[in-house]
Amino acid sequence: MTPEEVAELRTRRYNGTVVYLQKLHSDLMVMRVKPDFDRPAHQAGQYCTLGLGFWEPRVEGCQLEALKPEELSKVVRRAYSMSCPVELEPGKLYDPTPTDWIEFYIVLVRENADGRVPALTPRLFALKEGDRIQIGEKVAGHYTLDPVHPGDNVVFLGTGTGEAPHNYMLWELLSRGHTGKILSACCVRFGRDLGYVELHRRLMGEYPNYKYLGLTTREAGLTKKVYIQDLITAGELEDHLGARLDPKNTHVFLCGNPKMIGVPIRDKATGSITYPQPTGVIEILEGRGFQADVSATKFKGNIHFEEYW
Protein backbone atom coordinates (compact mmCIF):
# COMPACT_ATOMS: atom_id res chain seq x y z
CA MET A 1 0.00 0.00 0.00
CA THR A 2 1.45 3.38 -1.03
CA PRO A 3 1.94 6.31 1.38
CA GLU A 4 -0.73 8.21 -0.55
CA GLU A 5 -3.23 5.39 -0.11
CA VAL A 6 -2.47 5.18 3.62
CA ALA A 7 -2.88 8.95 4.00
CA GLU A 8 -6.24 8.81 2.21
CA LEU A 9 -7.48 5.96 4.44
CA ARG A 10 -6.42 7.77 7.61
CA THR A 11 -8.22 10.91 6.51
CA ARG A 12 -11.37 8.99 5.65
CA ARG A 13 -11.51 6.46 8.50
CA TYR A 14 -10.11 8.27 11.54
CA ASN A 15 -11.94 10.75 13.77
CA GLY A 16 -9.72 11.25 16.82
CA THR A 17 -6.23 12.34 17.86
CA VAL A 18 -3.91 10.88 20.48
CA VAL A 19 -3.18 13.89 22.70
CA TYR A 20 -1.36 12.09 25.55
CA LEU A 21 0.49 8.81 25.73
CA GLN A 22 2.43 7.51 28.72
CA LYS A 23 4.21 4.16 28.46
CA LEU A 24 4.31 2.84 32.02
CA HIS A 25 6.50 0.07 30.64
CA SER A 26 6.83 -1.66 27.29
CA ASP A 27 3.49 -3.48 27.61
CA LEU A 28 1.31 -1.02 29.55
CA MET A 29 0.18 2.51 28.79
CA VAL A 30 -2.24 5.32 29.57
CA MET A 31 -3.59 7.04 26.46
CA ARG A 32 -5.90 10.01 25.99
CA VAL A 33 -7.85 10.50 22.77
CA LYS A 34 -9.53 13.73 21.68
CA PRO A 35 -12.49 13.03 19.37
CA ASP A 36 -13.13 15.34 16.41
CA PHE A 37 -16.71 15.54 17.69
CA ASP A 38 -18.03 16.64 21.08
CA ARG A 39 -17.16 14.15 23.78
CA PRO A 40 -20.23 11.91 24.18
CA ALA A 41 -22.31 12.11 27.34
CA HIS A 42 -21.50 9.09 29.47
CA GLN A 43 -21.40 7.56 32.93
CA ALA A 44 -18.40 6.35 34.88
CA GLY A 45 -17.83 2.66 34.14
CA GLN A 46 -18.97 2.70 30.52
CA TYR A 47 -16.95 1.94 27.39
CA CYS A 48 -16.47 2.94 23.77
CA THR A 49 -14.49 1.54 20.85
CA LEU A 50 -11.04 2.32 19.52
CA GLY A 51 -9.90 1.32 16.05
CA LEU A 52 -6.89 1.32 13.75
CA GLY A 53 -6.41 0.22 10.18
CA PHE A 54 -4.65 -3.03 9.33
CA TRP A 55 -2.34 -0.84 7.26
CA GLU A 56 -0.80 0.58 10.44
CA PRO A 57 2.57 -0.71 11.79
CA ARG A 58 2.79 -3.09 14.75
CA VAL A 59 5.33 -3.11 17.56
CA GLU A 60 7.98 -5.81 17.43
CA GLY A 61 7.89 -8.97 19.51
CA CYS A 62 4.25 -9.86 18.87
CA GLN A 63 2.66 -12.93 17.33
CA LEU A 64 3.23 -12.91 13.57
CA GLU A 65 0.35 -11.74 11.43
CA ALA A 66 -0.48 -12.83 7.89
CA LEU A 67 -2.99 -10.58 6.13
CA LYS A 68 -4.79 -11.07 2.86
CA PRO A 69 -4.57 -8.14 0.40
CA GLU A 70 -8.27 -7.35 0.81
CA GLU A 71 -7.85 -7.02 4.60
CA LEU A 72 -5.27 -4.23 4.42
CA SER A 73 -7.86 -1.48 3.97
CA LYS A 74 -10.05 -2.62 6.89
CA VAL A 75 -10.19 -1.21 10.42
CA VAL A 76 -9.97 -3.41 13.51
CA ARG A 77 -12.00 -2.20 16.51
CA ARG A 78 -12.24 -3.22 20.15
CA ALA A 79 -14.26 -1.93 23.11
CA TYR A 80 -12.33 -0.32 25.96
CA SER A 81 -13.63 0.89 29.31
CA MET A 82 -12.89 4.54 29.92
CA SER A 83 -10.45 5.28 32.71
CA CYS A 84 -9.92 8.49 34.68
CA PRO A 85 -6.92 10.26 36.25
CA VAL A 86 -9.07 10.93 39.39
CA GLU A 87 -6.67 13.78 40.25
CA LEU A 88 -4.80 15.72 37.58
CA GLU A 89 -2.80 17.40 40.34
CA PRO A 90 -2.37 16.48 44.03
CA GLY A 91 -5.29 17.47 46.21
CA LYS A 92 -7.56 18.48 43.35
CA LEU A 93 -10.07 16.08 41.83
CA TYR A 94 -10.18 15.89 38.05
CA ASP A 95 -12.56 18.41 36.50
CA PRO A 96 -13.83 17.12 33.13
CA THR A 97 -15.38 20.45 32.16
CA PRO A 98 -12.29 22.08 30.58
CA THR A 99 -11.01 18.85 28.99
CA ASP A 100 -12.03 17.31 25.69
CA TRP A 101 -10.31 13.93 25.81
CA ILE A 102 -11.11 10.41 27.02
CA GLU A 103 -8.54 8.36 28.95
CA PHE A 104 -7.83 4.66 28.31
CA TYR A 105 -5.67 2.16 30.19
CA ILE A 106 -4.33 -0.47 27.81
CA VAL A 107 -2.15 -3.58 28.06
CA LEU A 108 -0.27 -4.96 25.07
CA VAL A 109 -1.43 -8.43 24.04
CA ARG A 110 1.60 -9.96 22.35
CA GLU A 111 0.03 -13.34 21.59
CA ASN A 112 -3.06 -15.40 22.33
CA ALA A 113 -2.97 -18.94 23.63
CA ASP A 114 -5.81 -19.96 21.29
CA GLY A 115 -3.85 -18.97 18.19
CA ARG A 116 -5.83 -15.82 17.35
CA VAL A 117 -3.39 -13.12 16.33
CA PRO A 118 -3.73 -9.88 18.35
CA ALA A 119 -4.70 -7.23 15.83
CA LEU A 120 -5.29 -3.97 17.68
CA THR A 121 -3.02 -3.60 20.72
CA PRO A 122 0.24 -4.21 18.78
CA ARG A 123 -0.82 -1.26 16.61
CA LEU A 124 -1.96 0.90 19.53
CA PHE A 125 1.47 0.50 21.11
CA ALA A 126 3.12 1.77 17.94
CA LEU A 127 1.27 5.09 18.25
CA LYS A 128 2.74 8.38 19.41
CA GLU A 129 1.21 11.66 20.47
CA GLY A 130 -0.37 13.47 17.54
CA ASP A 131 -1.27 10.30 15.67
CA ARG A 132 -4.78 9.79 14.40
CA ILE A 133 -7.16 7.00 15.48
CA GLN A 134 -10.76 5.91 15.17
CA ILE A 135 -12.93 6.35 18.27
CA GLY A 136 -16.56 5.29 18.60
CA GLU A 137 -19.14 8.06 18.68
CA LYS A 138 -21.38 6.10 21.06
CA VAL A 139 -20.66 5.20 24.67
CA ALA A 140 -22.43 2.18 26.15
CA GLY A 141 -22.52 -0.20 29.10
CA HIS A 142 -24.60 -1.06 32.17
CA TYR A 143 -21.58 -1.33 34.50
CA THR A 144 -22.25 1.87 36.42
CA LEU A 145 -22.86 3.21 39.92
CA ASP A 146 -26.63 3.44 39.43
CA PRO A 147 -27.46 0.85 42.15
CA VAL A 148 -25.24 2.51 44.81
CA HIS A 149 -26.79 4.62 47.58
CA PRO A 150 -24.87 7.42 49.40
CA GLY A 151 -24.03 5.45 52.55
CA ASP A 152 -23.29 2.07 50.93
CA ASN A 153 -19.88 0.45 51.14
CA VAL A 154 -18.38 -0.03 47.68
CA VAL A 155 -15.76 -2.64 46.81
CA PHE A 156 -13.99 -2.59 43.43
CA LEU A 157 -12.14 -5.80 42.52
CA GLY A 158 -10.20 -5.84 39.26
CA THR A 159 -7.39 -7.57 37.43
CA GLY A 160 -4.89 -5.73 35.23
CA THR A 161 -6.42 -2.97 33.15
CA GLY A 162 -9.82 -4.01 34.50
CA GLU A 163 -9.02 -1.27 37.00
CA ALA A 164 -9.88 1.36 34.36
CA PRO A 165 -13.65 1.68 34.95
CA HIS A 166 -13.07 1.46 38.71
CA ASN A 167 -10.85 4.54 38.54
CA TYR A 168 -13.64 6.45 36.84
CA MET A 169 -16.26 5.22 39.32
CA LEU A 170 -13.95 6.10 42.22
CA TRP A 171 -13.68 9.63 40.84
CA GLU A 172 -17.46 9.88 40.69
CA LEU A 173 -17.88 8.67 44.28
CA LEU A 174 -15.26 11.05 45.64
CA SER A 175 -16.65 13.93 43.57
CA ARG A 176 -20.10 13.53 45.06
CA GLY A 177 -18.81 13.16 48.62
CA HIS A 178 -19.69 9.51 49.09
CA THR A 179 -19.90 8.73 52.82
CA GLY A 180 -19.64 4.93 52.72
CA LYS A 181 -16.37 3.03 52.81
CA ILE A 182 -14.64 2.51 49.43
CA LEU A 183 -12.06 -0.17 48.71
CA SER A 184 -10.36 -0.80 45.37
CA ALA A 185 -8.16 -3.87 44.87
CA CYS A 186 -6.28 -4.63 41.67
CA CYS A 187 -4.52 -7.94 41.05
CA VAL A 188 -1.62 -8.09 38.56
CA ARG A 189 1.39 -10.28 37.90
CA PHE A 190 4.09 -7.84 38.97
CA GLY A 191 4.17 -4.59 40.94
CA ARG A 192 5.19 -2.64 37.85
CA ASP A 193 1.77 -3.48 36.35
CA LEU A 194 0.00 -1.30 38.92
CA GLY A 195 -0.04 1.74 36.67
CA TYR A 196 -2.05 4.04 38.96
CA VAL A 197 -0.54 2.95 42.29
CA GLU A 198 1.05 6.31 43.20
CA LEU A 199 -2.24 8.10 42.52
CA HIS A 200 -4.11 5.70 44.80
CA ARG A 201 -1.56 6.07 47.59
CA ARG A 202 -2.08 9.81 47.47
CA LEU A 203 -5.85 9.44 47.50
CA MET A 204 -5.71 7.23 50.58
CA GLY A 205 -3.95 10.05 52.40
CA GLU A 206 -6.62 12.52 51.35
CA TYR A 207 -9.80 10.46 51.83
CA PRO A 208 -10.12 8.52 55.12
CA ASN A 209 -12.93 6.32 53.76
CA TYR A 210 -10.81 5.08 50.81
CA LYS A 211 -8.41 2.12 50.73
CA TYR A 212 -6.40 0.75 47.79
CA LEU A 213 -4.84 -2.70 47.60
CA GLY A 214 -2.27 -3.61 44.98
CA LEU A 215 -1.98 -7.39 44.71
CA THR A 216 0.56 -9.45 42.79
CA THR A 217 0.55 -13.11 41.84
CA ARG A 218 4.17 -13.58 40.76
CA GLU A 219 6.17 -11.54 43.22
CA ALA A 220 6.04 -10.50 46.83
CA GLY A 221 7.55 -7.43 48.41
CA LEU A 222 5.97 -4.03 47.96
CA THR A 223 2.63 -5.71 47.30
CA LYS A 224 1.05 -8.87 48.67
CA LYS A 225 1.43 -12.06 46.62
CA VAL A 226 -2.16 -13.27 46.56
CA TYR A 227 -5.26 -13.76 44.41
CA ILE A 228 -8.45 -11.79 45.06
CA GLN A 229 -10.41 -14.95 45.92
CA ASP A 230 -7.85 -15.79 48.64
CA LEU A 231 -8.18 -12.31 50.08
CA ILE A 232 -11.93 -12.77 50.52
CA THR A 233 -11.92 -16.30 51.94
CA ALA A 234 -9.17 -15.44 54.44
CA GLY A 235 -11.19 -12.49 55.75
CA GLU A 236 -8.45 -10.01 54.82
CA LEU A 237 -10.65 -8.02 52.45
CA GLU A 238 -13.01 -7.20 55.32
CA ASP A 239 -10.05 -6.21 57.49
CA HIS A 240 -8.87 -3.75 54.84
CA LEU A 241 -12.40 -2.45 54.22
CA GLY A 242 -12.90 -1.97 57.94
CA ALA A 243 -16.37 -3.50 57.74
CA ARG A 244 -18.09 -6.82 57.18
CA LEU A 245 -19.03 -7.77 53.63
CA ASP A 246 -22.71 -7.28 54.32
CA PRO A 247 -25.07 -7.71 51.34
CA LYS A 248 -27.49 -5.27 52.98
CA ASN A 249 -25.21 -2.26 52.50
CA THR A 250 -22.35 -3.35 50.21
CA HIS A 251 -21.95 -3.32 46.43
CA VAL A 252 -19.12 -5.28 44.82
CA PHE A 253 -17.88 -4.43 41.31
CA LEU A 254 -15.83 -7.02 39.40
CA CYS A 255 -13.89 -6.28 36.22
CA GLY A 256 -11.19 -8.17 34.37
CA ASN A 257 -10.26 -11.84 34.13
CA PRO A 258 -13.40 -14.04 33.77
CA LYS A 259 -11.75 -16.66 36.00
CA MET A 260 -11.59 -14.15 38.83
CA ILE A 261 -15.23 -13.14 38.30
CA GLY A 262 -16.72 -16.62 37.79
CA VAL A 263 -20.05 -15.76 36.14
CA PRO A 264 -22.49 -18.65 36.82
CA ILE A 265 -24.25 -20.53 34.04
CA ARG A 266 -28.02 -20.46 34.46
CA ASP A 267 -30.22 -23.18 32.98
CA LYS A 268 -33.27 -21.45 31.50
CA ALA A 269 -35.41 -24.58 31.68
CA THR A 270 -34.71 -25.63 35.27
CA GLY A 271 -33.44 -22.41 36.80
CA SER A 272 -30.43 -24.26 38.20
CA ILE A 273 -27.07 -22.53 38.54
CA THR A 274 -23.64 -23.99 37.79
CA TYR A 275 -20.53 -22.13 38.87
CA PRO A 276 -17.38 -22.36 36.75
CA GLN A 277 -14.07 -23.65 38.07
CA PRO A 278 -11.75 -22.49 39.48
CA THR A 279 -13.95 -20.84 42.09
CA GLY A 280 -14.64 -17.21 41.24
CA VAL A 281 -15.63 -14.26 43.38
CA ILE A 282 -19.33 -14.50 42.50
CA GLU A 283 -19.62 -18.03 43.91
CA ILE A 284 -17.85 -17.00 47.12
CA LEU A 285 -20.03 -13.94 47.65
CA GLU A 286 -23.31 -15.58 46.69
CA GLY A 287 -22.51 -18.15 49.35
CA ARG A 288 -22.57 -15.22 51.78
CA GLY A 289 -25.93 -13.85 50.71
CA PHE A 290 -24.94 -11.56 47.84
CA GLN A 291 -26.70 -11.71 44.47
CA ALA A 292 -25.09 -11.09 41.09
CA ASP A 293 -26.75 -9.12 38.31
CA VAL A 294 -28.59 -11.25 35.75
CA SER A 295 -28.50 -9.57 32.35
CA ALA A 296 -31.08 -11.92 30.80
CA THR A 297 -33.77 -10.73 33.23
CA LYS A 298 -32.29 -7.27 33.89
CA PHE A 299 -32.14 -8.19 37.58
CA LYS A 300 -29.84 -5.90 39.56
CA GLY A 301 -28.24 -7.40 42.63
CA ASN A 302 -25.27 -6.20 44.66
CA ILE A 303 -22.55 -7.91 42.60
CA HIS A 304 -21.90 -6.16 39.29
CA PHE A 305 -19.41 -7.41 36.72
CA GLU A 306 -17.70 -6.65 33.42
CA GLU A 307 -15.64 -9.42 31.81
CA TYR A 308 -12.64 -8.26 29.77
CA TRP A 309 -12.44 -11.13 27.28
C-alpha positions, 0 to 999 in steps of 0.5 A: 500500500502506497503512502498516498493510499495510507494517508487517504485511508487515515483521513477517511476512517479516523476521527480522533487524535492521540493527545497524551500517551504515557508508556508505564513500561513496554506493555502497559500505557495510559492514552488520551484521545480527543475526538473530532466531535463533542465528547459523548455524554457518558457515565463512569464505568462505561466503554467505547471503541477504539480502532486502527487500520490493518495498514498501520505498523505493529510493535515488534515482539508480537505474534506474527500476522499474515494478512490477505490483500483485501484485509489491508484497507479494513479497520480493527475495533475493540471496546475499551472501558474509559479510565480516569486520572481521578486527580490531575494534580495532588489534592484536586479532583479531576474536573472534566469540564475544561477537557475534551479527551477520554482516557484509556488504560491499555495492556499490550497483548503480544500473543493469544494462547488460542492462536488468534493473532492480536490485531489492535493492541500491537498497533496501539502501542506503535502510536505516538502523540499526535497520531490519528485514530478511530474512536466510537461516537457512542458510549455504552454499558450497564456497568455503572454506579446506578445501584449505589446509595450514598451510605453504601460500602463499595468494593472494586475488585479488578485484574490488570487494566480491569481497574480502568472503569473502577478509577472512573467510578472512584472519581465519581464517588469522591466527587459527590462526597460519598460517605460509605467506605470505598475499597479498590483492589487490583490484582496483577502479575508484577508490581510494575503493572499497577499503573495508577498505584502512586495516585491511589496512595495519594488518594488514601492520604486525602480520603479517610474512607478510601483504601487501595490494595495492589496485589501481585501473583508472581512476586512479593515485596511491595505488594502482597502475593495473593489472588483476590479470591484468597483475600476474601476467603481469608477475611483479609478483604473485610479487614482492609475495608474496615467493615463486614461484607454485608449484602445489605449495604455493600456493592461489589464491582468485578472487572477483568479476568473471567476466571476471577469473576466466575459468572455462573451458568443459568439453565433457563429450563430448570433455573439451576445454577452452575458455577465455573471452576476455578472458584470465582468471586461470585460463587464465594459472595453468593454463598454469603448472601450476595446476588449477582446481576442477571443480564437476561432478566435485567435483575440488579443485585449487589454484585456487578461485573464486566468481563474483559475477554 
